[in-house]
Structure formats: C-alpha cells, structure tokens
Amino acid sequence: MPILTKEQFEDLAKFDSNPCVSIFIPTVRAGKDVLEEKDKINLKSQWKKAVEELKAMGYPQDKIDKMGKPVNDLMDDSDFWRHQSDGLALFLADGFSRQYTLPIYFEAFTYVADHFYLKPLVPMFNGDGRFYLLHLQLDEVKLYEATQYSIGEVKIDDLTPERLEDRVGYDYEEKNSKHKTQRNSVGANPQGTSTQHGYEAATRDRKNEILRFFRAVDKGIYEILHNDNVPLIVACQDSHFPIYQEASRYKNLYPKPVPGNPEADHDSIFGLHAAALETLEPHFRKEKDEKMKQFNDLNPSRTSTQVSEIIPAIFEGKVDTLFLQNREDIWGDYNEKMASVDVHDEKRNGSISLMNLAAVKVIQQNGKAYLIEKEFMPNKDSKLNAVYRY
C-alpha cells in the first residue's frame, strides 16, 4: 500500500514556488464507479478549477499546459485508476509533480498559493499507529508491519514453518483420515448410531497438532517482536485464535482477532488491512481521547482556542497538540517577524489557510494534530483548539 513518509511530507512543506497547486479527490477501490471513471472525471473537474485560478493570477497558458501534463497523463492511464485506495493527493508546480494514492478519504478540494496545502494529510502523522498483523492459516503464514495508513510484508520464511505439515509431519492427514474411518465403521453400533470416541480422539489430536504448529510460529514471531511494544493482531479462523493465544508469548497480543475467515472474507491485503484497523479502532482512539481529556482538565493557561494566540505559540514551539475542525478553514495572514495574525472574514487574494499553516508547523515539530468533526471538538465554539507543552 502506498505510503507518504514524514520526509516526503517535510519536502512538500518546505517547497517554495509560486504558484503551487494542491488537488485532493476521493477515490474508490473497485465497483461501478471505477468502471464509470468517476475518479478521473473528478480530477478533471478539480484541475479545471486550478486552471481558472492560475489564469486569474495571470499565469501564462504555456506554463499552465506544462504544469498540467502530469494530470493529462493520469487521465490516459486506465491502469492507474484500477488501483486506487480512498483518496488521491496531487501536488504540482513549475517542473514539479508528486502524486500519492492514500487510504484517507478526501473531500474534493483545490488550493492555489505559493505553498502546498497539506492539512488533509495530518491524520498520517498524529502518532505512528504501528501494529503487526499476523495472517495465520494452517497452510500459510505471513507477517505484516503496518500503520493506520500503510502496510508491508515482513519476511519470516527462515524463522517460522510455512505450513502445519512442515511442523507436525506429512502424516497428519493420514491420521485424521484414519480417525474418520474408525468413526464411520468401528464406532457404529448395530442400531446405526455412532459412538464419539474416535471423533473425540481425532479432535484432541488435531488441536494438539495445531498448538504445536502455532508454538513453532510463535517462536519465530517472538524473535522479531519480543523487544517491540506495539499490538500484534491475528487474522485466523475464529476457532484457532484461542489456540494461538495459548501458544503466544508476545505481551502485546491483541485480545481480539480480525473477525471472519481471512481467506474467504478478505479478498486482498487491502481488505485485510481495513478489517484489522476496524478491530483496532478502540486502541487507536485511546491516545486522541486522552489528549482531548487533557485539554478539558488542564489549567486554562495551558490551552487556547484563539487563532491569534495559537499561531505565534506554534512558531515558538509551544504547542503539543492541535485539534482542527475538519472540512473548515480560517483564512488570513501571519507575519512571523511581528508574531501577528490577521484573520480575514473570507478568502481573498493573498489569503492563506491559517489552519494549514498551523497543522504543518505542528507536524514538523513532532507534535500531534487531529482533524475533528465540529460536534467532537474539545471547544465547539472554535475551529482551532491547542494544548501547550508548558
């Protein structure tokens, strides 16, 4: 799954050119909308808006055409549109283009200024959100390292058995077949009813074989994870998870498995990743909830809801956590030398997004930034809430 690294984010944040174009569109992974090319149509519409703004700025048509070439190239790339996630972010300038297919839903949005608009990307950097995902089947074992917005396979071939047969031997099917035969023949009494002794023995043997296999898997997994402190979530058949719990020594094994049958219910690693995130949602929500509680519990001198206070405090390195109302902006300007904020009632020529400025700067300083719906903001009367470090 594509990932936007912190280094790439930093490069976009530092990029200085006039004009810079930032385009965000929602995308779909599959289905009717892909066939009808709605994502492509959406991108075309947003680029048209960008062109109108560039023309209004007096930007030459030949340079607009040159800047738009990557957009036109995407329009002609049908394979690209068949391999999308939840959102597409596109950044364009003279002689510069970057595109990121990301598992974040974006509202369609275009921004033209002398810098890139990065606020929609901040969910990727409000904590690393790391976890491990163990895809555990009796005939296949894979380990993935993931975040909320990326996933990649960890090679474990030399550390764990790949299949149950590799651990318990190739006679296990023969033994189970023998038990079945005993149940169907020897176990049948003259009245046509069957005793369960053979079946119960087969069940016990089967569980013991699986337990031996899972212990061998855990031995290899433990070598990789034992010094780590992030969750390990397991995708396996529901009946197998208690057996793996018995086998595992990893202290951060998540107490719930990814529900369903990994082979039947999740047709790709994207689907498996999404199902794992849904199961882990309470874990990831915990840190944000703690930060929101902190905002409400701290002395008022350690928090602020005033943009005129928050922006200068960010540039002083004073802000630990920033809550930004989702799908909203505050337009204006900031004079860093004077540490003064000028808020505009609406977007005008020369206006910048003060919320984008704030979010980018906090991320650069390794603070936390959260996009929050209005009804869940710590202080609902302000689009910007901050918790200070001191």
C-alpha positions in Angstrom: 0.0 0.0 0.0 1.4 3.4 -0.9 2.8 5.5 1.9 3.6 9.1 2.4 6.7 9.3 4.6 7.5 12.1 7.1 10.5 13.0 4.9 8.2 13.4 1.8 5.8 15.5 3.9 8.7 17.7 5.0 9.8 18.2 1.4 6.3 19.3 0.4 6.1 21.6 3.4 9.4 23.3 2.5 8.7 23.6 -1.2 8.7 27.2 -2.2 7.3 28.2 -5.6 4.7 30.5 -7.0 2.3 29.1 -7.9 1.8 25.7 -6.2 -1.3 23.7 -6.9 -2.7 21.1 -4.4 -5.5 18.8 -5.5 -7.4 16.3 -3.4 -10.1 13.9 -4.6 -11.9 10.9 -3.0 -11.3 7.7 -4.9 -12.8 4.2 -4.9 -11.1 0.8 -4.9 -13.5 -1.1 -7.1 -17.0 -1.4 -8.4 -19.3 0.6 -10.7 -17.7 4.0 -10.0 -14.3 2.6 -11.3 -16.0 1.3 -14.5 -17.7 4.7 -15.0 -14.4 6.5 -14.4 -15.9 8.9 -11.8 -12.5 9.4 -10.1 -11.0 10.5 -13.4 -13.9 12.9 -14.0 -13.5 14.3 -10.5 -9.8 15.0 -11.1 -10.5 16.7 -14.4 -13.1 18.9 -12.6 -10.6 19.9 -9.9 -7.8 20.7 -12.5 -10.3 22.9 -14.3 -10.8 24.9 -11.1 -7.0 25.2 -10.7 -6.6 26.4 -14.3 -9.2 29.1 -13.7 -7.3 30.4 -10.7 -4.0 30.3 -12.5 -5.4 32.3 -15.4 -6.9 34.8 -12.9 -3.4 35.2 -11.5 -2.1 36.0 -15.0 0.0 32.8 -15.2 1.0 32.1 -18.8 -1.0 29.5 -20.7 2.1 27.6 -21.9 3.2 27.1 -18.3 -0.3 26.1 -17.3 -0.2 23.4 -20.0 3.2 22.2 -18.9 2.1 22.1 -15.2 -1.0 20.1 -16.3 0.9 17.4 -18.2 1.0 15.0 -15.3 -2.8 15.4 -14.8 -3.4 14.6 -18.5 -1.0 11.7 -18.3 -3.1 10.3 -15.4 -6.3 10.8 -17.5 -4.8 8.5 -20.1 -3.6 5.8 -17.7 -6.6 3.4 -17.2 -4.5 1.0 -15.2 -3.8 3.7 -12.6 -7.5 4.2 -11.9 -8.0 0.5 -11.3 -5.5 0.5 -8.4 -6.8 3.3 -6.1 -7.3 3.5 -2.4 -9.6 6.0 -0.6 -8.0 9.3 -1.8 -5.6 10.8 -4.3 -3.4 13.8 -3.5 -1.7 15.7 -6.3 0.9 18.4 -5.9 2.0 20.5 -8.9 4.4 23.4 -9.6 6.6 24.5 -12.4 8.8 21.5 -13.2 7.5 19.6 -10.2 4.8 16.9 -9.6 4.0 14.4 -6.9 1.0 12.1 -6.5 0.0 10.0 -3.6 -2.6 7.3 -3.5 -3.6 7.1 0.1 -6.0 5.3 2.4 -7.6 8.6 3.5 -10.9 9.9 2.4 -10.5 13.4 1.0 -13.2 15.9 0.2 -12.6 17.2 -3.4 -10.6 20.3 -3.0 -8.1 22.6 -4.9 -5.7 25.1 -3.4 -3.5 27.5 -5.4 -0.9 29.5 -3.5 2.9 29.9 -3.1 2.9 26.7 -1.0 1.2 23.3 -0.8 -1.9 22.6 1.2 -1.1 19.6 3.5 -3.8 19.8 6.2 -5.8 16.8 4.8 -2.6 14.6 5.3 -2.2 15.2 9.0 -4.0 12.1 10.1 -1.0 10.2 8.9 1.3 11.9 11.4 -0.7 12.2 14.6 1.1 9.1 16.0 2.8 6.3 14.2 -0.1 3.9 14.9 2.2 0.9 14.3 1.0 -2.6 14.7 1.8 -6.1 13.4 -0.7 -8.2 11.5 -0.3 -12.0 11.5 -2.1 -13.8 8.7 -2.3 -17.3 10.2 -3.6 -20.2 8.2 -2.7 -23.9 8.5 -1.2 -23.8 5.0 0.1 -20.2 5.0 1.8 -17.8 7.5 2.5 -14.2 6.7 3.5 -11.3 9.0 2.9 -7.6 8.1 4.1 -4.4 9.7 1.5 -1.7 9.4 0.3 1.7 10.4 -3.2 3.1 10.0 -2.1 4.3 6.6 0.4 1.7 5.3 1.2 -2.0 5.3 4.2 -4.0 4.2 5.2 -7.7 4.5 7.9 -8.8 6.9 9.9 -11.8 5.6 9.8 -14.7 8.1 10.5 -17.6 5.9 13.6 -18.6 7.7 12.1 -18.2 11.2 8.7 -19.9 11.1 7.2 -23.0 9.4 5.1 -22.1 6.4 2.5 -24.8 6.8 1.3 -27.1 9.5 2.7 -30.1 7.7 6.2 -28.6 7.9 5.9 -28.8 11.7 3.9 -31.9 12.5 4.8 -34.1 9.5 3.0 -35.1 6.4 1.2 -38.0 8.1 -1.3 -35.7 9.9 -3.9 -36.0 7.1 -3.5 -39.8 7.1 -4.0 -39.9 10.9 -7.1 -37.8 10.6 -8.5 -39.9 7.8 -7.9 -43.0 9.9 -9.9 -41.4 12.8 -12.7 -40.6 10.4 -12.7 -44.2 9.2 -12.8 -45.5 12.7 -15.7 -43.2 13.5 -17.7 -44.3 10.4 -17.1 -48.1 10.8 -15.7 -49.3 14.2 -17.6 -46.6 16.0 -21.0 -47.6 14.6 -23.2 -49.8 16.7 -25.8 -52.3 15.4 -28.6 -49.8 16.0 -26.9 -47.4 13.4 -25.9 -44.8 16.0 -22.2 -43.8 16.2 -20.0 -43.6 19.3 -17.9 -40.4 19.6 -14.7 -41.9 20.9 -12.9 -41.9 17.6 -14.2 -38.4 16.8 -13.1 -37.0 20.2 -9.6 -38.5 19.9 -9.3 -37.0 16.4 -10.4 -33.6 17.7 -7.8 -33.8 20.5 -5.1 -34.9 18.2 -6.0 -32.1 15.8 -5.9 -29.4 18.4 -2.5 -30.7 19.7 -1.1 -30.6 16.2 -2.3 -27.1 15.7 -0.9 -26.0 19.0 2.5 -27.5 18.1 2.4 -25.6 14.8 1.3 -22.3 16.5 4.1 -22.6 19.0 6.6 -23.0 16.2 5.1 -20.0 14.5 5.3 -18.0 17.8 8.9 -18.9 18.3 9.9 -17.2 15.0 7.5 -14.3 15.6 8.8 -13.7 19.1 12.4 -13.4 17.8 11.2 -10.4 15.7 8.7 -8.8 18.2 10.0 -9.5 21.7 11.6 -6.1 22.1 8.7 -4.2 20.5 5.8 -2.6 22.2 3.1 -2.4 19.6 0.0 -4.6 19.1 0.0 -7.8 17.2 -3.4 -8.7 15.8 -4.1 -12.1 14.3 -6.2 -12.9 11.3 -7.2 -16.5 11.5 -10.2 -18.7 11.8 -12.2 -17.8 14.9 -11.8 -21.3 16.4 -8.0 -21.1 16.0 -7.5 -17.9 17.9 -7.8 -19.3 21.4 -5.1 -21.9 20.4 -2.8 -19.2 19.3 -3.4 -17.2 22.5 -2.2 -20.3 24.4 0.9 -20.6 22.2 1.9 -16.9 22.1 4.4 -15.3 24.4 4.1 -11.8 23.0 3.0 -9.4 25.7 1.0 -7.2 23.3 -1.0 -9.8 21.5 -4.3 -8.0 20.8 -7.2 -9.8 22.7 -9.5 -10.0 19.6 -8.7 -11.5 16.2 -9.6 -10.0 12.9 -13.2 -11.4 12.5 -14.1 -13.9 9.8 -12.2 -16.2 7.6 -9.1 -14.4 6.2 -9.2 -16.4 3.0 -12.9 -16.2 2.3 -13.9 -12.8 3.7 -10.9 -10.6 2.7 -10.1 -10.8 -1.0 -6.9 -8.7 -0.8 -4.3 -7.3 1.7 -6.2 -4.0 1.4 -9.4 -5.7 2.7 -7.4 -7.5 5.5 -5.7 -4.2 6.5 -9.1 -2.4 6.6 -10.6 -5.2 8.8 -7.6 -5.1 11.1 -8.0 -1.3 11.5 -11.7 -1.7 12.3 -10.9 -4.2 15.1 -8.0 -2.0 16.4 -10.1 1.2 16.4 -10.5 1.4 20.2 -6.8 1.1 20.6 -6.1 4.0 18.2 -8.8 6.1 19.6 -7.3 5.9 23.1 -4.5 8.4 22.6 -6.7 11.0 21.0 -9.3 10.7 23.8 -6.5 11.2 26.3 -5.4 14.3 24.6 -9.0 15.7 24.5 -9.4 14.9 28.2 -6.1 16.8 28.8 -7.5 19.8 27.0 -10.5 19.9 29.3 -8.6 19.1 32.5 -5.6 21.4 32.2 -5.3 24.9 33.7 -6.7 27.4 31.1 -3.2 28.9 30.8 -2.1 25.6 29.1 -4.7 25.7 26.4 -6.1 28.1 23.9 -8.9 28.5 21.4 -7.8 31.8 19.9 -6.0 31.7 16.5 -4.3 34.9 17.3 -2.6 33.2 20.3 -2.2 29.7 18.8 -0.3 30.6 15.6 2.5 32.6 17.4 2.7 29.8 20.1 3.2 27.2 17.4 6.1 29.2 15.9 7.6 29.3 19.4 7.4 25.5 19.6 5.0 25.7 22.5 2.1 23.7 21.1 2.0 19.9 21.9 -1.4 19.1 20.4 -3.7 20.8 17.9 -7.3 20.0 17.2 -8.6 21.3 13.9 -12.2 21.3 12.8 -12.5 19.0 9.8 -13.6 20.4 6.4 -13.2 24.0 7.7 -10.6 26.8 7.2 -9.6 30.0 8.7 -8.3 32.5 6.1 -5.8 35.3 6.8 -2.1 36.0 7.0 0.7 35.6 9.5 3.7 38.0 10.0 6.3 35.9 11.7 8.6 38.8 12.4 5.9 40.7 14.2 4.2 37.5 15.5 0.9 39.0 14.4 -2.1 37.2 12.9 -4.5 38.9 10.5 -7.8 37.0 10.2 -9.9 37.6 7.1 -13.7 37.1 7.1 -13.4 35.2 3.9 -10.8 34.0 1.4 -9.4 36.9 -0.7 -6.4 37.5 -2.9 -3.3 36.9 -0.8 -5.2 34.9 1.9 -3.6 31.7 3.2 -5.1 28.9 5.2 -4.1 29.6 8.8 -5.3 26.1 9.7 -3.0 24.6 7.1 -0.1 26.7 8.4 -0.8 25.6 11.9 -1.1 21.9 11.2 2.0 21.7 9.0 4.2 23.5 11.6 3.0 21.3 14.5 3.7 18.1 12.5 7.2 19.5 11.6 7.8 20.0 15.4 6.7 16.4 16.1 3.5 17.5 17.8 0.1 15.9 17.4 -2.6 17.2 15.0 -6.1 15.8 14.8 -8.8 16.6 12.3 -12.1 16.5 14.3 -15.7 16.9 13.4 -17.3 20.0 14.9 -19.5 18.2 17.4 -16.5 16.4 18.8 -14.1 19.3 19.1 -13.0 19.9 22.8 -14.3 23.5 22.4 -17.0 23.5 19.8 -17.0 27.3 19.5 -13.6 27.4 17.9 -12.2 25.8 14.8 -8.8 25.6 16.4 -8.0 24.2 19.8 -4.5 23.8 21.2 -2.8 22.2 24.2 0.5 23.8 25.2 3.7 22.0 26.2 4.2 24.4 29.0 
